[in-house]
C-alpha cells in the first residue's frame, strides 16, 4: 500500500519547492510513549497560528510501508491549512512482523494504535490551542483503514473521517462501535489493484462499505450524482461524485468513484498508479470536514431518545435471527443486505419475530414505528 518511494517524493518536493516553502512550519520527530513503545509524529503549524485562537486538527495517516514524511507531501494539506487555518498531524505507524511501517488494522499484531492516537491527541491539546470539536481523520490506503478504526473506536473524539483507497475488514464492520452519526467520505478507484474496488477475502467491497455508513447514518439511499468535469484528459481516468444526504444530525456520506483509477491520491504532486487529476482529494476532504463539529453531532444525538427498544440475537448468527421488542405496537420490519437491497419486509403486531437470513454476510435490520426508525446490523456466519 506504499504509494511511492521516498526518494521520488523528495525529488518532486524539491522541484516544486515544497520542502523549502513548508519545512519551516513542520515540527518533525516528536516522540510520545504508548504501551512501552516510543512513537513519533510530525505536526504542521501554519505561519498564522495564534495561541489565543483554537484551531481544527486533521490526522493524516500514511499508507502501508510509508511514513509521515511521504504522506505530508503526497496527501498534501499544507497550502490549504495556511489559508483555512488548521493543524495537520502526521503520525508514524509501528513496525510489523515483516519490518514494514503500518497501522494495526488487519488483526496481524498487538500494537494498540487507537490508544496511541488518543494519547497523542491528549498531548497535542496540552501543547496547542486545538478546537476539540473539530478533530478529523483521513489517510491513504492503510491510513484510510486507520481512519475507519478511529470512527469505530474513538468516535467520541472524532467529528468526521475520509478514506482515500482504504476500506474495512468485514469483522471490523461487525464490531464497529461508533457512538454518534459519523460523516464519511470515501475516495476509491475502480482499478485499484491493492485494495480492490470489488473487495476480496480480506477487504469489504467499496460500494458495500459506503452503503454501511449510509445505513448507519440513516442517509437518503438515493444519492445526488455529479460527473466530475474531465479537465485533464491525459490521466487515463474520470471521476464520479455521489452525495448521500439527510442523515441523522445533518450527516452526509460522500463517495468519489474514480473510473479506471488506481491506488493513488487524486490531485497528488505526482501521477502514479493512474492518478485522477480532475480534482484535489485534499481540497475536497477539507471542504467536507469543515461542515462538521463534534458538539453539534453528539448534542443532537443525545437529544433523540428512542420511544421503543428491540434486540437482535444471536449476533453474529448462524442463520436464524430473533427480534425481541418491548411492546406489541405495530411496526414495520425491513431487512436489507450489505448492498442495500431489500430482501424482506413485514408488518408486525407482536413483541417477537424470527427470520432466516439467506446467505453469509452483513445485513441491516430496520424497525419503523409511527414516530421513528431504528436500524441495527447483524452478521451471518
C-alpha positions as CSV (number, residue, x, y, z in Angstrom):
1,X,0.0,0.0,0.0
2,X,3.0,2.2,-0.2
3,X,2.1,5.0,-2.7
4,X,5.6,5.9,-3.9
5,X,9.3,5.6,-2.9
6,X,10.7,8.3,-0.6
7,X,13.4,9.5,-3.0
8,X,10.9,10.2,-5.7
9,X,8.7,12.2,-3.3
10,X,11.7,14.2,-2.1
11,X,12.7,14.9,-5.7
12,X,9.2,16.1,-6.6
13,X,9.0,18.3,-3.5
14,X,12.4,19.9,-4.3
15,X,11.3,20.5,-7.9
16,X,8.1,22.3,-6.6
17,X,9.9,23.9,-3.7
18,X,7.5,22.3,-1.3
19,X,10.1,21.5,1.4
20,X,11.6,24.9,1.2
21,X,8.2,26.5,1.5
22,X,6.7,24.4,4.2
23,X,9.5,22.8,6.2
24,X,9.8,25.9,8.4
25,X,6.3,25.2,9.7
26,X,6.7,21.5,10.3
27,X,8.0,20.1,13.6
28,X,9.4,16.7,12.9
29,X,10.2,13.6,15.1
30,X,8.1,14.4,18.1
31,X,8.1,11.4,20.5
32,X,5.5,10.0,22.9
33,X,5.4,6.6,24.6
34,X,2.4,4.4,24.4
35,X,2.2,0.9,25.8
36,X,6.0,0.9,26.3
37,X,6.6,1.9,22.6
38,X,8.2,5.1,21.5
39,X,6.0,6.6,18.8
40,X,6.9,9.6,16.6
41,X,5.0,12.1,14.6
42,X,5.3,15.4,12.9
43,X,2.9,18.4,13.1
44,X,2.4,21.2,10.6
45,X,1.6,24.6,12.1
46,X,0.5,27.3,9.7
47,X,2.5,30.6,10.0
48,X,-0.6,32.4,11.1
49,X,-1.0,30.2,14.2
50,X,-2.2,32.3,17.2
51,X,-2.2,30.5,20.5
52,X,-5.2,32.6,21.7
53,X,-7.3,31.0,19.0
54,X,-8.5,27.4,18.8
55,X,-7.7,25.5,15.6
56,X,-9.2,22.5,13.9
57,X,-6.9,19.4,13.7
58,X,-6.5,16.8,10.9
59,X,-4.8,13.5,11.4
60,X,-3.3,12.4,8.1
61,X,-2.2,8.8,8.1
62,X,0.3,7.3,5.7
63,X,-0.1,4.0,3.8
64,X,1.5,0.6,4.5
65,X,5.3,0.7,4.4
66,X,5.2,4.5,4.0
67,X,5.9,7.2,6.7
68,X,4.9,10.7,7.8
69,X,7.5,12.4,5.5
70,X,6.0,10.8,2.4
71,X,2.4,11.4,3.4
72,X,2.9,15.0,4.3
73,X,4.0,15.6,0.7
74,X,1.9,13.0,-1.2
75,X,-1.5,13.7,0.5
76,X,-0.7,17.4,1.0
77,X,-2.9,19.7,3.1
78,X,-0.3,22.3,3.9
79,X,-1.3,25.0,1.4
80,X,-4.9,24.6,2.4
81,X,-4.0,24.8,6.1
82,X,-2.2,28.1,5.5
83,X,-5.3,29.6,4.1
84,X,-8.1,27.9,6.1
85,X,-6.2,27.8,9.4
86,X,-5.9,24.3,10.8
87,X,-3.1,22.0,12.2
88,X,-2.0,18.8,10.5
89,X,-0.6,15.8,12.4
90,X,1.3,13.0,10.5
91,X,1.9,10.1,12.9
92,X,4.2,7.2,12.1
93,X,3.0,3.7,12.2
94,X,4.8,0.9,14.1
95,X,6.9,-1.8,12.5
96,X,5.0,-5.0,11.8
97,X,6.3,-8.6,11.7
98,X,7.6,-8.0,8.1
99,X,9.6,-5.0,9.1
100,X,7.2,-2.5,7.4
101,X,5.7,0.6,8.9
102,X,1.9,0.0,9.3
103,X,-1.3,0.7,11.2
104,X,-2.6,-2.4,13.1
105,X,-5.9,-2.6,11.2
106,X,-5.6,-6.1,9.8
107,X,-5.5,-8.1,13.1
108,X,-1.9,-9.1,12.5
109,X,-0.3,-7.5,15.6
110,X,-0.8,-6.4,19.1
111,X,0.0,-2.7,18.9
112,X,-2.9,-0.5,20.0
113,X,-2.8,2.3,17.5
114,X,-6.2,3.7,18.7
115,X,-4.7,4.2,22.2
116,X,-1.6,5.8,20.6
117,X,-3.8,8.3,18.7
118,X,-5.9,9.1,21.8
119,X,-2.8,9.7,23.9
120,X,-1.3,11.8,21.1
121,X,-4.4,13.9,20.9
122,X,-4.1,14.5,24.7
123,X,-0.5,15.6,24.2
124,X,-1.4,17.9,21.3
125,X,-4.3,19.5,23.2
126,X,-1.9,20.2,26.1
127,X,0.6,21.8,23.8
128,X,-1.5,23.7,21.2
129,X,-4.8,25.5,21.2
130,X,-6.9,22.9,19.5
131,X,-10.7,23.0,18.9
132,X,-11.6,19.6,20.3
133,X,-15.0,19.7,18.5
134,X,-13.1,19.9,15.1
135,X,-10.8,16.9,15.1
136,X,-10.8,14.9,11.9
137,X,-9.0,11.9,10.4
138,X,-8.0,10.9,6.9
139,X,-5.3,8.8,5.3
140,X,-4.0,6.9,2.3
141,X,-4.7,3.1,2.0
142,X,-3.7,1.6,5.4
143,X,-4.2,5.1,6.7
144,X,-7.8,5.1,5.3
145,X,-8.3,1.8,7.2
146,X,-7.0,3.6,10.3
147,X,-9.4,6.4,9.9
148,X,-12.3,3.9,10.0
149,X,-10.8,2.4,13.1
150,X,-11.0,5.8,14.8
151,X,-14.6,6.2,13.6
152,X,-15.5,2.9,15.3
153,X,-13.3,3.0,18.4
154,X,-12.6,6.7,19.1
155,X,-15.8,8.3,17.8
156,X,-16.2,10.4,21.0
157,X,-13.2,12.5,19.8
158,X,-13.6,12.4,16.0
159,X,-16.0,14.6,14.1
160,X,-15.6,13.2,10.6
161,X,-13.4,10.9,8.6
162,X,-12.2,10.5,5.0
163,X,-10.5,7.5,3.4
164,X,-8.5,7.5,0.2
165,X,-8.1,4.0,-1.2
166,X,-8.8,2.4,2.2
167,X,-11.6,0.0,3.3
168,X,-12.5,-2.1,6.3
169,X,-12.4,-5.7,7.3
170,X,-15.9,-7.3,7.4
171,X,-15.2,-8.4,11.0
172,X,-14.4,-4.8,12.0
173,X,-17.6,-3.6,10.4
174,X,-19.5,-6.1,12.5
175,X,-17.6,-4.9,15.7
176,X,-17.8,-1.2,14.9
177,X,-19.0,0.8,17.9
178,X,-19.4,4.3,16.6
179,X,-21.2,6.3,19.2
180,X,-22.7,9.1,17.0
181,X,-23.7,9.7,13.4
182,X,-20.3,9.8,11.5
183,X,-19.8,11.9,8.4
184,X,-17.7,9.8,6.0
185,X,-16.0,10.5,2.6
186,X,-14.7,7.6,0.6
187,X,-12.4,8.1,-2.5
188,X,-11.5,5.0,-4.5
189,X,-10.5,3.8,-7.9
190,X,-12.3,1.0,-9.8
191,X,-8.9,-0.3,-11.0
192,X,-7.3,-0.3,-7.6
193,X,-5.1,-3.4,-7.5
194,X,-4.0,-3.1,-3.9
195,X,-7.4,-2.6,-2.1
196,X,-9.7,-4.0,-4.8
197,X,-12.9,-2.0,-5.5
198,X,-14.9,-5.1,-5.5
199,X,-13.3,-6.4,-2.3
200,X,-11.6,-9.8,-1.7
201,X,-11.4,-12.4,1.1
202,X,-9.9,-9.7,3.4
203,X,-11.4,-6.3,2.4
204,X,-15.0,-5.2,2.2
205,X,-16.2,-4.1,-1.3
206,X,-16.2,-0.4,-1.6
207,X,-19.8,0.1,-2.5
208,X,-20.8,-2.2,0.4
209,X,-18.6,-0.1,2.7
210,X,-20.2,3.1,1.5
211,X,-23.7,1.6,2.0
212,X,-22.8,0.6,5.5
213,X,-22.2,4.2,6.5
214,X,-25.2,5.4,4.6
215,X,-27.3,3.0,6.5
216,X,-25.6,3.7,9.8
217,X,-26.2,7.5,9.4
218,X,-29.7,6.9,8.1
219,X,-29.0,8.9,5.0
220,X,-31.1,9.0,1.8
221,X,-30.3,5.8,-0.1
222,X,-30.7,7.6,-3.4
223,X,-27.6,9.8,-3.8
224,X,-27.2,13.1,-5.6
225,X,-24.9,12.3,-8.6
226,X,-22.5,14.5,-10.4
227,X,-19.9,13.8,-13.1
228,X,-16.6,15.5,-12.1
229,X,-15.5,17.6,-15.1
230,X,-12.8,15.8,-17.0
231,X,-10.4,18.7,-17.2
232,X,-7.2,16.6,-17.5
233,X,-7.5,14.2,-20.5
234,X,-4.1,12.6,-20.0
235,X,-4.7,11.0,-16.6
236,X,-6.5,8.0,-18.1
237,X,-9.4,8.1,-15.7
238,X,-12.5,10.0,-14.8
239,X,-14.4,10.7,-11.6
240,X,-18.0,10.5,-10.4
241,X,-19.3,12.1,-7.2
242,X,-22.1,10.7,-5.1
243,X,-23.6,12.5,-2.1
244,X,-26.0,10.7,0.3
245,X,-27.8,13.4,2.2
246,X,-30.2,14.0,5.1
247,X,-28.5,11.7,7.6
248,X,-29.1,11.9,11.3
249,X,-28.0,15.2,12.8
250,X,-27.2,16.6,9.4
251,X,-24.6,14.0,8.5
252,X,-23.8,13.0,4.9
253,X,-21.7,10.3,3.2
254,X,-19.8,11.4,0.1
255,X,-18.2,9.0,-2.4
256,X,-15.8,9.8,-5.2
257,X,-15.7,6.9,-7.6
258,X,-12.6,7.1,-9.9
259,X,-13.4,5.2,-13.1
260,X,-10.3,3.3,-14.1
261,X,-8.3,4.9,-11.3
262,X,-5.6,3.1,-9.4
263,X,-4.3,3.0,-5.9
264,X,-3.5,6.7,-5.6
265,X,-4.4,10.1,-4.1
266,X,-6.3,12.3,-6.6
267,X,-4.5,15.6,-7.3
268,X,-1.2,14.4,-5.8
269,X,2.0,16.1,-6.8
270,X,3.0,13.1,-8.9
271,X,0.8,10.9,-11.1
272,X,1.4,7.3,-10.1
273,X,-0.7,4.2,-10.5
274,X,-3.3,6.1,-12.6
275,X,-4.0,9.1,-10.5
276,X,-7.0,11.3,-11.2
277,X,-6.0,14.9,-11.7
278,X,-9.5,16.3,-12.3
279,X,-9.9,17.3,-8.6
280,X,-7.8,17.5,-5.4
281,X,-8.6,14.9,-2.8
282,X,-7.1,17.2,-0.1
283,X,-9.3,20.2,-1.1
284,X,-12.5,18.1,-1.2
285,X,-11.7,16.4,2.1
286,X,-11.3,19.8,3.9
287,X,-14.5,21.1,2.2
288,X,-16.2,18.1,3.7
289,X,-14.6,18.2,7.1
290,X,-15.2,21.9,7.8
291,X,-19.0,21.4,7.8
292,X,-19.0,19.2,10.9
293,X,-18.4,19.8,14.6
294,X,-18.5,17.1,17.2
295,X,-20.5,19.0,19.8
296,X,-23.4,19.6,17.3
297,X,-23.4,15.9,16.3
298,X,-23.3,14.5,19.8
299,X,-25.6,17.0,21.4
300,X,-28.3,16.3,18.8
301,X,-27.7,12.6,19.0
302,X,-28.3,12.6,22.8
303,X,-31.4,14.7,22.4
304,X,-33.1,11.9,20.4
305,X,-34.4,9.3,22.8
306,X,-35.9,6.1,21.5
307,X,-39.6,5.5,22.2
308,X,-39.2,1.8,21.8
309,X,-36.4,-0.8,22.2
310,X,-35.6,-4.0,20.4
311,X,-32.8,-6.6,20.4
312,X,-31.5,-8.9,17.8
313,X,-29.9,-12.2,18.7
314,X,-27.7,-14.2,18.3
315,X,-25.3,-11.7,16.6
316,X,-23.3,-13.0,14.9
317,X,-25.8,-15.5,13.7
318,X,-25.6,-18.9,12.1
319,X,-28.7,-18.4,10.0
320,X,-31.8,-17.6,12.1
321,X,-32.0,-14.2,13.9
322,X,-34.6,-13.4,16.6
323,X,-36.0,-10.0,17.2
324,X,-37.5,-9.1,20.6
325,X,-39.4,-5.9,21.1
326,X,-40.5,-4.2,24.4
327,X,-44.1,-3.7,23.2
328,X,-46.7,-5.1,20.8
329,X,-47.5,-1.9,18.9
330,X,-47.5,-2.0,15.1
331,X,-44.0,-1.9,13.5
332,X,-42.6,-2.4,10.0
333,X,-39.5,-4.6,9.8
334,X,-37.3,-4.1,6.8
335,X,-34.2,-6.3,6.2
336,X,-31.5,-5.3,3.7
337,X,-28.3,-6.9,2.5
338,X,-24.9,-5.3,2.5
339,X,-25.6,-3.6,-0.8
340,X,-28.8,-2.0,0.5
341,X,-31.2,-4.3,-1.4
342,X,-34.4,-5.1,0.4
343,X,-34.7,-8.9,1.0
344,X,-37.6,-9.0,3.4
345,X,-40.4,-6.8,4.8
346,X,-43.2,-7.5,7.3
347,X,-45.8,-5.6,9.3
348,X,-45.7,-6.8,12.9
349,X,-48.2,-6.8,15.8
350,X,-46.0,-8.9,18.1
351,X,-43.1,-8.5,20.5
352,X,-41.0,-11.1,18.8
353,X,-40.1,-12.3,15.4
354,X,-37.7,-14.8,13.8
355,X,-36.2,-14.6,10.3
356,X,-33.8,-16.9,8.5
357,X,-31.0,-15.0,6.8
358,X,-30.5,-16.4,3.3
359,X,-26.7,-16.1,2.9
360,X,-23.5,-15.5,4.8
361,X,-22.7,-11.7,5.1
362,X,-23.7,-8.4,6.7
363,X,-27.4,-7.4,7.0
364,X,-29.3,-4.3,8.2
365,X,-32.5,-4.7,10.2
366,X,-34.6,-1.6,10.3
367,X,-37.7,-1.3,12.5
368,X,-40.1,1.6,11.7
369,X,-42.8,2.8,14.2
370,X,-45.2,5.7,13.9
371,X,-42.6,8.1,15.3
372,X,-39.1,6.8,14.5
373,X,-36.8,4.4,12.7
374,X,-34.1,2.3,14.3
375,X,-31.5,0.3,12.3
376,X,-29.1,-2.3,13.7
377,X,-26.7,-4.6,11.9
378,X,-26.2,-8.3,12.1
379,X,-23.6,-10.6,10.6
380,X,-24.5,-14.1,9.4
381,X,-21.7,-16.6,9.5
